């Protein structure tokens, strides 16, 4: 991860614009309307409460409490049912009441799209600093799919605040949280703010993926290639033209009624226009899960696989892929924790295709729609 030594001490309105742009790099499928709404929300929060201090992941220490925040549900629902502005503060306060102690900092579940901006809103409205890191280093479908879980930190208690004014605290085993929270979010109108994964600063320092906020800021400032300032550098598989986008004849029974992006399996075929002139096949369900080059696997989750439009250097969502678009296939290495045995098992729980050491596909969990 990029760790900029000239990291701004605070996130002000100017840095917020950089963050908003850079946070889209990992957010294939982001709804533009909800991203704009979240940016306006963050602008208003900073305008009212002032800039947000940014802290290194190791800055808190064992005596201070950090709370994780995330948008749950559909980003499209956020654009339709706009926030009141009080949801993040109400979620954090509910978790504080449940724990019997005040939070000292906020950390994002992930720093992609609306979640990156929501963490700024939460920190500003609660008068707390924001940690320069997150619990994923990328985007994964399920609430418990985090490096925090890998480190043995419980997601619960989870405090939910909805735009309708509801506040619910869920205390349950990790295996039960997802199935309990999901229907609550649907009943609340499709989205809610969650405060979860409470932990002290010492545990945060060892469990978080560091530098993800500064990485997004660097991507937002970059001219042209958004990955230029990143370390470790993403792997570039090749550049080519999309020649086919294939779907099954009808959605399978496991995808009917779900809000995944895309809601059914999709294959994108890219013919390389330079170099070895290979034929890439990208297999996607909610995100690109596997890349084959002339039939041989060359990349797979948990690394994040993106198509970058050659025309504007923006991430191209699978649902917007059409024949004729020229793209570059880029692979962003997942944080080391995801390549541990426990990390790979946890990543597979959301239906990601994983390749074993020999290149064979590992077992998959049930396919789930993303938050």
Buried (B, 14 or more C-beta within 10 A) or exposed (E): BBBBEEBBEEBEEEBBBBBBBBBBBBBBBBBEEBBEBBBEBBBBBBEEBEBBBBBBBBBBEEEBBBBBBBBBBBBBBBBEBEBEBBBBBBBBBBBBEBBEEBBBBBBBBBBBBBBBBBBBBBBBBBEBBBBBBBBBBBBBBBBBBBBBBBBEBBBBBBBBBBBEEBBBBBEBEEEEBBEBBBEBBBEBBBBBBBBBBBBBBBBBBEBBBBBBBBBBBBBBBBEEBBBEBBEEEBBEBBBBBBEEBEEEEEBEEBBEEBBBBBBBBBBBBBBBEEEEEBBBBBBBBBBBBBBBBEEEBBBBBBBBBBBBBBEEBBBBBBBEBEEEBBBBBBBBBBBEBBBEEEBBBBBBBBBBBBBEEEEEEBEBBEBBBBB
